[in-house]
Amino acid sequence: MVDRAVRRRRRALFLLFFLPGIAMSSWVTRTPDVRDQLGLSTAQMGLVLFGLSIGSMIGILCSGRFVSRFGTRPVIALGTLLIIAGTVVIGMGSAVRSAPLVTVGLCLFGAGMGGGEVAVNVDGADVERITGTAVLPTLHGCFSLGTVVGGSAGMAATAVAFPVHWHLTVVALVATGMLVHALRAVPAGIGISAAPSTPGPAPVPGQPSKPHVWKDRKLLLIGAIVLAMALAEGAANDWLPLLMVDGHGLDAAMGSLVFVGFAAAMTLGRFSGSFFLSRFGRATVVRASAVSGAAGLLLVIFSDNAAVAATAVLFWGLGASLGFPVALSAAGDSGPDQTARVSLVAVIGYVAFLVGPPALGFLGDHYGLRSAMVVVLVFVAAAILIAPAADTRDRAAATADLGQRARPGATPAGQHQGDRS
């Protein structure tokens, strides 16, 4: 019964990751059409995208507290509903040619994405704990698979000039059905017990309380990895179709096709992630991912051949695929209070989504989007150097052993939790 419930829960999480991927790519593939309908410059489009960043940061800042108080299930439900509502409002704003309305829609969308981010990852990390296997890379692979499906549909809609508002309305209806089906398999109460500090008159020696996660140097380095790789992923999600259209002279449909290629590469990387993690470990996988991402960005930025640039996007996608989920797994393993640690690293990562769109838009308006991507390249190159911080296996084992020694008679951690790498 337990195994069957866990399998149902894992499938539900697959669907709950798949859903925002479809919604996100449906919007991204239509950004050239929306920009043209609104009559905006690149810098102005960056300000519209800032609505997505603001919403994401609000959601991510609230999510950890909400999960600690209410559990993952209601937070996932609220976040997904906001994604659906935001998708509808974006379509309405496009239909009436209102940039402020599109910005509001993106803010709602971002709040849903950010609000559900901690919740679904805490739930996924709990499934990792139960099964003893790496689940988060596959879950994030489902998000990327959703971007492939949504991006393909968006490319087709762009090619036949299907109205943006009707396209996004259909996406919202499909997403609603997915949410209703999946939410029933997500148990209540997950994440609540992880929030409070250790009960009793005093904390267990050697186990830091919740505020101390901000002072954990290794956790901050993990956050820096997330920052760099989230910027690489977010830059593509926000700008890749326009980058290929404005920077390499492709038409809107071909720009969408390149984005689908990026999403497909990310999907491949995430679904194969567990295989490489089990053989090479987190640090090696993160370093290889950063090298691949940097190589792809280098060619996209500096090659004048559109075909070479489009092919290099595949390396960019492979490189961006594993950094975020692997670093979140590392954060969850880095010490006690999993919810606080995942929340902290997710907040650091979302700084990329907050600062990235307007900053890249501003630079792109003055120097071109290709030149603006040099900033992303620098961050990804830095991740190559700090990749060893992602290996928290020894630290997690030591922390668990310390906690077990403080509770006489407890079962050793190694007997109920496998190596997640």
C-alpha positions as CSV (number, residue, x, y, z in Angstrom):
1,M,0.0,0.0,0.0
2,V,2.8,2.4,0.9
3,D,4.7,1.6,-2.3
4,R,1.6,2.1,-4.4
5,A,0.9,5.4,-2.6
6,V,4.5,6.6,-3.2
7,R,4.3,5.6,-6.9
8,R,1.0,7.6,-7.3
9,R,2.6,10.5,-5.5
10,R,5.6,10.5,-7.7
11,R,3.5,10.3,-10.8
12,A,1.4,13.3,-9.5
13,L,4.6,15.3,-9.0
14,F,5.7,14.4,-12.5
15,L,2.5,16.0,-13.7
16,L,2.8,19.0,-11.4
17,F,6.2,19.7,-12.9
18,F,5.1,19.0,-16.4
19,L,2.2,21.5,-16.1
20,P,4.2,24.7,-15.5
21,G,6.6,23.7,-18.2
22,I,3.8,23.7,-20.8
23,A,2.5,27.0,-19.5
24,M,6.0,28.7,-19.5
25,S,7.0,27.6,-23.0
26,S,3.6,28.5,-24.4
27,W,4.2,32.1,-23.2
28,V,7.9,32.1,-24.2
29,T,7.3,30.9,-27.8
30,R,4.8,33.7,-28.3
31,T,7.0,36.6,-26.9
32,P,7.9,37.9,-30.4
33,D,4.2,38.0,-31.3
34,V,3.3,39.7,-28.0
35,R,6.1,42.2,-28.4
36,D,5.0,43.1,-31.9
37,Q,1.3,43.4,-30.8
38,L,2.3,45.6,-28.0
39,G,4.7,47.6,-30.1
40,L,7.6,47.5,-27.5
41,S,11.3,47.9,-27.8
42,T,13.7,45.3,-26.3
43,A,14.2,47.4,-23.2
44,Q,10.5,47.9,-22.8
45,M,9.9,44.2,-23.2
46,G,12.5,43.7,-20.4
47,L,10.3,45.9,-18.1
48,V,7.3,43.8,-19.0
49,L,9.2,40.6,-18.1
50,F,10.2,42.3,-14.8
51,G,6.6,41.5,-13.8
52,L,7.4,37.8,-14.0
53,S,10.5,38.4,-11.8
54,I,8.6,40.4,-9.2
55,G,5.9,37.8,-8.9
56,S,8.5,35.0,-8.8
57,M,10.4,36.7,-5.9
58,I,7.2,37.4,-4.0
59,G,6.1,33.8,-4.4
60,I,9.5,32.3,-3.5
61,L,9.8,34.5,-0.4
62,C,6.3,33.4,0.9
63,S,6.5,29.8,-0.2
64,G,8.9,28.5,2.5
65,R,6.8,30.0,5.3
66,F,3.6,28.8,3.8
67,V,5.0,25.2,3.5
68,S,6.2,25.3,7.0
69,R,2.8,26.3,8.3
70,F,0.4,24.6,5.9
71,G,2.4,21.8,4.2
72,T,3.2,21.4,0.5
73,R,-0.2,20.4,-0.8
74,P,-2.1,23.7,-0.4
75,V,0.9,25.7,-1.5
76,I,1.2,23.6,-4.7
77,A,-2.5,24.1,-5.4
78,L,-2.4,27.8,-4.9
79,G,0.7,28.2,-7.0
80,T,-0.7,26.2,-9.9
81,L,-3.9,28.2,-9.8
82,L,-1.9,31.4,-10.0
83,I,-0.1,30.1,-13.0
84,I,-3.4,29.3,-14.7
85,A,-4.8,32.7,-13.8
86,G,-1.7,34.4,-15.0
87,T,-1.8,32.6,-18.3
88,V,-5.3,33.8,-18.9
89,V,-4.5,37.4,-18.0
90,I,-1.4,37.4,-20.3
91,G,-3.7,36.3,-23.2
92,M,-6.2,39.0,-22.3
93,G,-3.5,41.6,-22.2
94,S,-2.3,40.5,-25.6
95,A,-5.8,40.6,-27.1
96,V,-6.4,44.2,-25.9
97,R,-2.8,45.3,-26.6
98,S,-2.2,46.3,-23.0
99,A,1.4,46.1,-21.8
100,P,0.3,46.8,-18.1
101,L,-2.2,43.9,-18.3
102,V,0.4,41.5,-19.7
103,T,2.8,42.6,-16.9
104,V,0.1,41.9,-14.3
105,G,-0.5,38.5,-15.9
106,L,3.2,37.7,-15.7
107,C,3.3,38.8,-12.1
108,L,0.6,36.3,-11.3
109,F,2.3,33.7,-13.3
110,G,5.6,34.3,-11.6
111,A,4.0,34.3,-8.1
112,G,2.5,30.9,-9.0
113,M,5.9,29.6,-10.2
114,G,7.8,30.9,-7.3
115,G,5.1,30.1,-4.8
116,G,5.0,26.4,-5.9
117,E,8.8,26.1,-6.4
118,V,9.7,25.3,-2.8
119,A,6.6,23.2,-2.2
120,V,7.1,20.8,-5.1
121,N,10.8,20.5,-4.5
122,V,10.3,19.8,-0.8
123,D,7.8,17.2,-1.7
124,G,10.2,15.8,-4.3
125,A,13.0,15.7,-1.8
126,D,10.7,13.9,0.6
127,V,10.1,11.2,-2.1
128,E,13.9,11.0,-2.5
129,R,14.2,10.4,1.2
130,I,11.6,7.6,1.1
131,T,12.8,5.9,-2.0
132,G,16.6,6.5,-1.5
133,T,16.9,7.4,-5.2
134,A,17.6,10.6,-7.1
135,V,14.1,11.9,-8.0
136,L,14.5,15.7,-8.4
137,P,16.5,15.5,-11.7
138,T,13.7,13.4,-13.3
139,L,11.0,15.7,-11.8
140,H,12.7,18.7,-13.3
141,G,13.0,16.7,-16.5
142,C,9.2,16.6,-16.6
143,F,9.2,20.4,-16.4
144,S,11.6,20.4,-19.4
145,L,9.5,17.8,-21.2
146,G,6.5,20.2,-20.7
147,T,8.5,23.0,-22.2
148,V,9.1,20.8,-25.3
149,V,5.4,19.9,-25.7
150,G,4.3,23.5,-25.0
151,G,7.0,24.9,-27.2
152,S,6.2,22.7,-30.1
153,A,2.5,23.7,-29.8
154,G,3.6,27.3,-29.5
155,M,5.8,27.0,-32.6
156,A,2.9,25.5,-34.6
157,A,0.5,28.3,-33.3
158,T,3.1,30.9,-34.3
159,A,3.5,29.4,-37.8
160,V,-0.3,29.5,-38.5
161,A,-0.7,32.9,-36.8
162,F,-3.1,31.4,-34.3
163,P,-4.2,34.3,-31.9
164,V,-2.1,34.4,-28.7
165,H,-5.1,34.9,-26.4
166,W,-6.9,31.8,-27.7
167,H,-3.7,29.7,-27.6
168,L,-3.1,30.7,-23.9
169,T,-6.8,30.1,-23.0
170,V,-6.5,26.5,-24.3
171,V,-3.3,26.0,-22.3
172,A,-5.1,27.3,-19.1
173,L,-8.0,24.8,-19.6
174,V,-5.6,21.9,-20.1
175,A,-3.6,22.9,-17.0
176,T,-6.7,23.1,-14.9
177,G,-7.6,19.5,-15.8
178,M,-4.1,18.3,-14.9
179,L,-4.2,20.1,-11.5
180,V,-7.5,18.5,-10.5
181,H,-6.2,15.0,-11.5
182,A,-2.8,15.2,-9.8
183,L,-3.5,17.0,-6.6
184,R,-5.5,14.1,-5.1
185,A,-2.3,12.0,-4.9
186,V,-0.3,14.6,-2.9
187,P,-0.5,13.9,0.8
188,A,-1.3,16.6,3.4
189,G,1.2,17.7,6.0
190,I,4.5,17.3,4.2
191,G,7.0,20.0,5.1
192,I,5.2,21.2,8.3
193,S,7.4,19.2,10.7
194,A,10.6,20.4,9.0
195,A,9.9,24.1,9.8
196,P,10.2,24.4,13.5
197,S,13.5,24.4,15.3
198,T,14.4,21.3,17.3
199,P,11.8,21.0,20.1
200,G,12.8,20.9,23.7
201,P,14.5,23.2,26.1
202,A,17.6,23.5,24.0
203,P,18.7,22.6,20.5
204,V,20.8,19.4,19.9
205,P,24.5,20.3,20.0
206,G,25.9,20.6,16.5
207,Q,22.5,21.0,14.8
208,P,22.1,24.6,13.7
209,S,18.8,26.3,14.2
210,K,16.9,27.7,11.3
211,P,18.5,31.2,11.2
212,H,21.9,29.6,11.0
213,V,21.3,28.4,7.4
214,W,22.1,32.0,6.2
215,K,25.6,31.6,7.8
216,D,26.4,28.2,6.2
217,R,29.2,28.9,3.8
218,K,28.8,25.7,1.8
219,L,25.1,26.2,1.5
220,L,25.7,29.7,0.1
221,L,28.1,28.3,-2.4
222,I,25.4,25.8,-3.4
223,G,23.2,28.9,-3.8
224,A,25.7,30.5,-6.0
225,I,25.7,27.4,-8.3
226,V,21.9,27.7,-8.5
227,L,22.2,31.4,-9.2
228,A,24.5,30.8,-12.2
229,M,22.5,27.9,-13.6
230,A,19.2,29.5,-13.0
231,L,20.4,32.5,-14.9
232,A,21.5,30.3,-17.8
233,E,18.1,28.6,-17.9
234,G,16.1,31.8,-17.2
235,A,18.0,33.8,-19.9
236,A,16.9,31.2,-22.5
237,N,13.3,31.1,-21.2
238,D,13.0,34.9,-21.3
239,W,15.1,35.8,-24.4
240,L,16.1,32.8,-26.6
241,P,13.4,33.2,-29.3
242,L,14.1,37.0,-29.5
243,L,17.8,36.3,-29.4
244,M,17.6,34.1,-32.4
245,V,15.3,36.5,-34.2
246,D,17.1,39.8,-33.5
247,G,20.6,38.4,-33.0
248,H,20.8,35.8,-35.8
249,G,18.2,36.9,-38.3
250,L,15.8,34.0,-37.9
251,D,12.0,34.4,-38.3
252,A,9.7,34.0,-35.4
253,A,8.7,30.4,-36.1
254,M,12.4,29.3,-36.5
255,G,13.2,31.2,-33.3
256,S,10.5,29.1,-31.5
257,L,12.0,26.0,-33.1
258,V,15.4,26.8,-31.6
259,F,13.8,27.3,-28.2
260,V,12.1,23.8,-28.5
261,G,15.6,22.4,-29.2
262,F,16.9,24.1,-26.1
263,A,14.0,22.6,-24.1
264,A,14.6,19.1,-25.6
265,A,18.2,19.2,-24.7
266,M,17.3,20.2,-21.1
267,T,14.8,17.3,-21.0
268,L,17.4,14.8,-22.2
269,G,19.9,16.1,-19.6
270,R,17.4,15.8,-16.8
271,F,16.1,12.4,-17.6
272,S,19.6,11.0,-17.9
273,G,20.8,12.9,-14.8
274,S,20.2,10.0,-12.4
275,F,22.4,7.7,-14.5
276,F,25.4,10.1,-14.4
277,L,24.8,11.2,-10.8
278,S,25.0,7.6,-9.6
279,R,28.3,7.0,-11.5
280,F,30.2,10.3,-11.2
281,G,28.6,12.2,-8.2
282,R,27.2,15.7,-8.0
283,A,30.3,17.8,-8.2
284,T,31.5,16.2,-11.4
285,V,28.1,16.4,-13.0
286,V,27.6,20.1,-12.0
287,R,31.1,20.9,-13.4
288,A,30.4,19.1,-16.7
289,S,27.1,20.8,-17.0
290,A,28.7,24.2,-16.5
291,V,31.3,23.5,-19.1
292,S,28.7,22.4,-21.6
293,G,26.6,25.5,-20.9
294,A,29.6,27.8,-21.2
295,A,30.6,26.3,-24.5
296,G,27.1,26.6,-25.9
297,L,26.8,30.3,-24.8
298,L,30.2,31.0,-26.2
299,L,29.2,29.9,-29.7
300,V,25.7,31.5,-29.6
301,I,27.3,34.8,-28.6
302,F,30.3,34.9,-30.9
303,S,29.4,32.8,-33.9
304,D,27.9,34.7,-36.9
305,N,26.6,31.5,-38.4
306,A,23.0,31.0,-37.5
307,A,23.2,27.2,-38.0
308,V,26.2,27.0,-35.6
309,A,24.4,29.2,-33.1
310,A,21.2,27.1,-33.3
311,T,23.2,23.9,-32.8
312,A,25.2,25.4,-29.9
313,V,21.8,26.1,-28.1
314,L,21.7,22.3,-27.6
315,F,24.9,22.4,-25.5
316,W,23.5,25.4,-23.6
317,G,20.4,23.4,-22.8
318,L,22.3,20.3,-21.7
319,G,24.5,22.5,-19.5
320,A,21.6,24.3,-17.9
321,S,19.6,21.1,-17.3
322,L,21.1,19.7,-14.1
323,G,22.5,22.6,-12.1
324,F,19.3,23.7,-10.5
325,P,17.8,20.3,-9.4
326,V,21.1,18.8,-8.4
327,A,21.9,21.9,-6.3
328,L,18.5,21.7,-4.6
329,S,19.1,18.1,-3.7
330,A,22.5,19.1,-2.3
331,A,20.9,21.8,-0.3
332,G,18.4,19.4,1.2
333,D,21.2,17.0,2.1
334,S,23.5,19.7,3.6
335,G,22.1,19.7,7.1
336,P,19.0,19.8,9.3
337,D,15.8,21.7,8.5
338,Q,15.4,20.7,4.9
339,T,12.6,23.2,4.2
340,A,14.7,26.2,5.3
341,R,17.7,25.0,3.3
342,V,15.8,24.4,0.1
343,S,13.9,27.7,0.6
344,L,17.2,29.6,1.0
345,V,18.8,28.1,-2.1
346,A,15.7,28.6,-4.1
347,V,15.5,32.3,-3.1
348,I,19.2,32.8,-4.1
349,G,18.4,31.1,-7.5
350,Y,15.4,33.4,-8.0
351,V,17.6,36.4,-7.8
352,A,18.5,35.4,-11.3
353,F,14.9,35.6,-12.4
354,L,14.5,39.0,-10.6
355,V,17.6,40.7,-11.9
356,G,18.0,38.8,-15.2
357,P,15.2,39.9,-17.5
358,P,15.4,43.7,-17.0
359,A,19.2,43.7,-16.9
360,L,19.6,41.6,-20.0
361,G,16.9,43.7,-21.7
362,F,18.7,46.9,-20.9
363,L,22.0,45.6,-22.1
364,G,20.3,44.1,-25.2
365,D,18.7,47.4,-26.1
366,H,22.1,49.2,-25.9
367,Y,24.6,46.5,-27.1
368,G,22.4,43.8,-28.6
369,L,21.1,40.6,-27.0
370,R,24.1,38.6,-28.1
371,S,26.5,40.9,-26.3
372,A,24.2,40.9,-23.2
373,M,24.5,37.1,-22.9
374,V,28.2,37.6,-22.0
375,V,27.0,38.3,-18.4
376,V,25.3,34.8,-18.4
377,L,28.5,33.3,-19.7
378,V,30.6,34.8,-16.9
379,F,28.3,33.4,-14.2
380,V,28.2,29.9,-15.8
381,A,32.0,29.9,-16.1
382,A,32.2,30.7,-12.3
383,A,30.0,27.7,-11.6
384,I,32.7,25.5,-13.0
385,L,35.0,26.6,-10.2
386,I,32.6,26.2,-7.3
387,A,31.0,22.9,-8.4
388,P,32.7,20.9,-5.6
389,A,30.3,22.6,-3.1
390,A,27.5,20.4,-4.6
391,D,28.9,17.3,-3.0
392,T,27.2,17.2,0.4
393,R,27.0,13.4,0.9
394,D,29.7,13.2,3.6
395,R,28.4,16.2,5.4
396,A,24.8,14.9,5.3
397,A,26.0,11.6,6.8
398,A,28.0,13.3,9.5
399,T,25.0,15.5,10.5
400,A,22.7,12.5,10.5
401,D,25.1,10.5,12.7
402,L,25.4,13.4,15.1
403,G,21.6,13.7,15.4
404,Q,21.3,9.9,15.9
405,R,23.9,9.9,18.7
406,A,21.8,12.6,20.4
407,R,18.8,10.2,20.4
408,P,19.8,6.9,22.0
409,G,18.3,3.9,20.4
410,A,17.5,5.5,17.1
411,T,18.2,3.6,13.9
412,P,21.3,4.8,12.1
413,A,20.6,7.1,9.2
414,G,22.3,4.9,6.6
415,Q,19.8,2.1,7.2
416,H,16.7,4.1,6.1
417,Q,18.1,6.6,3.6
418,G,20.1,5.7,0.5
419,D,22.7,7.8,-1.3
420,R,20.7,10.3,-3.4
421,S,23.4,10.8,-5.9
